[in-house]
Amino acid sequence: MLILAGRRLASMILIMIVISMLLFLAFEGDKLALAARVLGQYSPMEGRLQWLEDNGYNRPLPIRYISWLYGFFTGDWKVSAQFNRPVLEFLAPRLANTAILGLCVFVITAIISLILGVLSGINEGGLRDRIISVVSVITTSFPEFASGTFLVAIFVFWLDWLPGSSSFTNGFSWRELVLPVAVLVIFNFGYYTRMTRASMAEVMTSQYVRTAVLKGLPHGRVVVKHALRNALIAPFTVMILQLNYLLSGIVVTEVFFAYDGFAKAMYDAALFGDTYVVSACAMVAVFVAVFSQFISDVGYTYLNPRIRFA
């Protein structure tokens, strides 16, 4: 187990290095283009050349890459051209906001989808299974902006129960978090429910489950002790891999509700052309994607003894 985890960690570091090289070449490979993006397209050539000299961009490319990578891991993410603030200072609270949103969505989605998926899978073909499957397909088919508009129309304009914006202008408020969480849960839980249902239905027809039933064990014990763990392998893997989506893939939801999070910051920086913020966001997203893959591999190995003891 530890050897496998060490191998996965080594491969994760290697992937991070390779992707960081590609990102560095994409954002800072062309020095003059970078200077034009930072100083503005109408800046004089003399000013660009002087800026490159003052900021060390005339050094050899490998030295610049090492310095850039070292700066990322030590927190030197340069200064935002749009907000004139250090990028790390600008992104840190937005990362925290997105972490809160993502954690709420992940926990609620996991609980709902696992319960409904198990209830549907152990009753394959029955009325309960059909109802849960239809609801899952319908909710998954609704894009985030459509369900967001629907919920705002009901809970903001009609019932006047919740605020329509989640900008936290008066400080953090759980009421402002309800609608973004609801939109993302509605969009995601159906997919996880269907996957859990398919995995559970397959496990319930396996030989060891049938043997446990023939031995006279209670149905609940068979489901919880013998079937559930193996049925969780596929849903667990997919849910962990979706962590990167909850970080940088929820742009529509954050923009729709004016939620001051990581994805919205990346979107605004891309529109403005704020190179340092975009490159920092890309590196953070890559790190989360690779780290979630590592967690998924380790968790899959733990849940599947055939791999753990291979």
C-alpha atoms as one frame of an Amber mdcrd trajectory, in Angstrom:
protein
   0.000   0.000   0.000   2.744   2.461   0.982   4.848   1.483  -2.018   1.918
   2.075  -4.354   1.170   5.424  -2.697   4.819   6.408  -3.097   4.726   5.535
  -6.790   1.556   7.539  -7.294   3.090  10.492  -5.440   6.221  10.353  -7.596
   4.144  10.255 -10.772   2.061  13.170  -9.470   5.201  15.271  -8.950   6.457
  14.372 -12.425   3.121  15.314 -14.014   3.120  18.605 -12.119   6.607  19.444
 -13.393   5.732  18.644 -17.007   2.488  20.627 -16.920   4.188  23.541 -15.158
   6.717  23.661 -18.003   3.918  23.828 -20.563   2.134  26.555 -18.602   5.353
  28.536 -18.241   6.003  28.378 -21.975   2.399  29.348 -22.731   2.307  32.358
 -20.395   5.919  33.557 -20.263   7.697  31.933 -23.199   7.273  35.006 -25.397
   8.831  37.851 -23.384   7.650  40.696 -25.570   4.082  39.394 -25.667   4.111
  39.099 -21.886   5.366  42.673 -21.520   2.632  43.866 -23.873  -0.043  42.074
 -21.818   1.245  43.500 -18.547   1.992  47.056 -19.689  -0.784  47.342 -22.256
  -0.888  46.987 -26.020  -0.194  50.702 -26.552   2.936  50.786 -24.390   6.137
  51.864 -26.201   8.732  49.281 -27.144  11.370  51.043 -25.024   9.160  50.707
 -21.969   8.613  47.015 -22.638  12.314  46.329 -23.021  13.071  48.222 -19.835
  10.357  46.289 -17.976  11.834  42.997 -19.162  15.270  44.048 -17.939  14.005
  45.260 -14.572  12.066  42.046 -13.900  14.776  39.596 -14.948  13.188  38.356
 -18.161  16.448  38.627 -20.082  17.887  35.679 -18.187  18.125  32.265 -19.886
  14.799  30.430 -20.186  15.681  27.470 -17.872  16.749  29.880 -15.090  13.550
  31.864 -15.529  11.504  28.663 -15.292  13.233  27.537 -12.090  12.751  30.987
 -10.595   9.092  31.004 -11.660   8.436  27.547 -10.196  10.255  28.409  -6.977
   8.235  31.604  -6.699   4.981  29.681  -7.069   5.769  27.265  -4.229   7.078
  30.064  -1.992   4.051  32.302  -2.548   5.630  34.837  -4.917   2.889  34.896
  -7.543   3.725  38.400  -8.825   1.311  41.376  -8.788  -2.104  41.510 -10.420
  -2.234  44.064 -13.244  -5.981  44.504 -12.782  -6.085  45.037  -9.004  -2.478
  46.123  -8.347  -2.237  43.647  -5.466  -0.088  40.564  -4.908  -1.792  37.672
  -6.675  -1.612  35.393  -3.632  -3.206  38.058  -1.437  -5.924  38.512  -4.059
  -6.644  34.798  -4.610  -6.426  33.492  -1.029  -9.867  34.700   0.162 -11.441
  33.628  -3.116  -9.942  30.172  -2.760 -11.408  30.021   0.748 -14.845  31.046
  -0.542 -14.773  28.394  -3.256 -13.527  25.801  -0.749 -16.550  26.518   1.476
 -18.917  26.285  -1.475 -17.261  23.146  -2.842 -17.200  21.399   0.543 -20.902
  22.037   1.116 -21.774  20.820  -2.384 -19.524  17.751  -2.101 -20.896  16.613
   1.279 -24.567  17.176   0.427 -24.219  15.631  -3.035 -22.382  12.586  -1.691
 -24.987  11.930   1.011 -27.982  12.328  -1.313 -26.517  10.400  -4.243 -25.224
   7.490  -2.159 -28.524   7.052  -0.313 -30.650   7.294  -3.457 -28.213   5.198
  -5.494 -28.206   2.384  -2.944 -31.998   2.468  -2.555 -32.345   2.341  -6.325
 -29.708  -0.349  -6.876 -31.102  -2.838  -4.361 -34.516  -2.507  -6.005 -33.445
  -2.723  -9.644 -36.396  -2.564 -12.011 -38.880  -1.662  -9.298 -41.003   1.446
  -8.970 -38.578   3.114  -6.573 -35.707   2.474  -8.973 -37.629   3.960 -11.899
 -38.649   7.090  -9.992 -35.118   7.766  -8.731 -33.655   7.132 -12.206 -36.098
   9.505 -13.908 -35.476  12.259 -11.343 -31.701  11.784 -11.706 -31.834  12.099
 -15.485 -34.068  15.190 -15.337 -31.881  17.063 -12.827 -28.686  16.204 -14.693
 -30.231  17.552 -17.913 -30.785  21.004 -16.396 -27.787  23.324 -16.977 -26.690
  25.440 -14.048 -28.000  28.735 -15.425 -31.446  27.208 -16.025 -31.846  25.762
 -12.530 -30.362  28.963 -11.097 -32.956  31.091 -12.904 -35.734  28.757 -11.756
 -34.661  28.832  -8.096 -34.166  32.607  -8.108 -37.643  33.094  -9.575 -39.177
  30.998  -6.786 -37.140  31.758  -3.681 -36.083  35.351  -4.429 -38.832  37.025
  -6.443 -41.879  34.952  -5.500 -41.371  33.792  -1.904 -38.727  36.404  -0.989
 -36.973  33.919   1.306 -33.394  34.190   0.047 -31.105  36.875  -1.423 -30.500
  36.711  -5.136 -26.819  37.595  -4.852 -24.037  35.817  -3.002 -21.442  38.593
  -3.009 -21.085  38.676   0.809 -21.050  42.484   0.821 -22.006  42.523   4.524
 -19.769  39.616   5.507 -20.233  35.886   5.243 -23.841  34.699   5.335 -25.164
  31.144   5.125 -28.367  32.446   3.535 -26.383  33.718   0.567 -24.784  30.287
   0.204 -28.057  28.365  -0.115 -28.881  29.041  -3.776 -25.379  28.398  -5.245
 -25.159  25.157  -3.260 -28.658  24.118  -4.358 -27.878  24.759  -8.038 -24.692
  22.695  -7.963 -26.253  19.876  -5.944 -29.169  19.631  -8.375 -26.779  19.551
 -11.319 -24.402  16.932  -9.855 -26.316  14.509  -7.660 -28.163  12.785 -10.529
 -24.947  11.656 -12.207 -23.515  10.266  -8.971 -26.834   8.629  -8.110 -26.990
   6.801 -11.428 -23.417   5.630 -11.088 -24.006   4.405  -7.531 -27.195   2.705
  -8.657 -25.435   0.891 -11.511 -22.576  -0.204  -9.254 -24.935  -1.371  -6.504
 -27.145  -3.286  -8.934 -24.099  -5.076 -10.326 -22.773  -5.978  -6.887 -26.163
  -7.298  -5.733 -26.041  -9.938  -8.500 -22.543 -11.141  -7.596 -21.924 -14.631
  -6.247 -20.778 -13.660  -2.754 -23.894 -11.551  -2.193 -26.122 -14.409  -3.355
 -24.246 -16.756  -1.027 -24.814 -14.415   1.905 -28.528 -14.271   1.073 -28.744
 -18.077   0.817 -27.086 -18.362   4.235 -30.082 -16.539   5.668 -28.369 -13.284
   6.622 -30.705 -10.296   7.068 -31.121  -8.225   3.911 -29.888  -5.050   5.596
 -26.723  -6.759   6.807 -26.045  -8.167   3.351 -26.367  -4.713   1.796 -24.329
  -2.808   4.384 -21.608  -5.341   5.192 -21.137  -7.272   1.957 -22.372  -5.148
  -0.949 -21.957  -1.501  -0.017 -18.165  -1.358   0.212 -17.603  -2.848  -3.236
 -20.399  -0.740  -4.688 -18.694   2.455  -3.475 -15.502   1.907  -5.496 -16.677
   3.497  -8.756 -18.694   6.389  -7.194 -15.835   7.227  -4.817 -13.366   7.468
  -7.688 -15.626   9.730  -9.749 -16.536  11.983  -6.816 -12.907  12.583  -5.884
 -11.999  13.331  -9.489 -14.768  15.951  -9.546 -12.984  18.043  -6.901 -11.250
  20.008  -9.629 -14.648  20.770 -11.168 -15.802  22.177  -7.817 -12.752  24.456
  -7.846 -12.536  25.820 -11.367 -15.505  24.362 -13.260 -18.285  26.248 -11.483
 -17.740  29.507 -13.361 -21.372  29.759 -14.464 -22.712  29.426 -10.921 -20.236
  31.872  -9.379 -20.801  34.471 -12.092 -24.598  34.000 -11.997 -24.781  34.627
  -8.243 -21.864  37.121  -8.145 -20.109  34.691  -5.798 -16.620  36.028  -5.143
 -14.814  32.732  -5.604 -11.850  31.216  -7.399 -13.620  30.366 -10.662 -15.089
  33.865 -10.992 -11.662  35.398 -10.293 -10.159  33.258 -13.048 -12.963  34.248
 -15.419 -12.562  37.968 -14.683  -8.776  37.764 -15.019  -9.086  36.026 -18.391
 -11.442  38.736 -19.657  -9.111  41.487 -18.444  -5.964  39.741 -19.660  -4.383
  39.588 -16.196  -1.624  37.124 -17.053  -0.244  36.547 -13.562  -3.657  35.807
 -12.058  -4.561  33.447 -14.911  -1.250  31.569 -14.670  -1.582  31.262 -10.877
  -5.147  29.973 -11.240  -4.003  27.465 -13.845  -1.250  26.152 -11.569  -3.631
  25.846  -8.613  -6.190  24.028 -10.773  -3.535  21.642 -12.076  -2.304  20.938
  -8.544  -5.839  20.166  -7.333  -6.512  17.956 -10.369  -3.324  15.943  -9.904
  -3.747  15.733  -6.120  -7.366  14.554  -6.479  -6.125  11.875  -8.884  -3.621
  10.772  -6.239  -6.342  10.608  -3.555  -8.584   8.706  -5.957  -5.888   6.120
  -6.703  -5.062   5.601  -3.032  -8.733   5.385  -2.067  -9.476   2.959  -4.894
  -6.604   0.785  -3.767  -7.886   0.802  -0.185 -11.451  -0.090  -1.208 -10.370
  -2.795  -3.653  -8.343  -5.510  -1.865  -7.556  -7.238  -5.166  -5.269  -4.307
  -5.996  -4.091  -3.678  -2.431  -2.764  -7.203  -2.013  -1.611  -7.696  -5.607
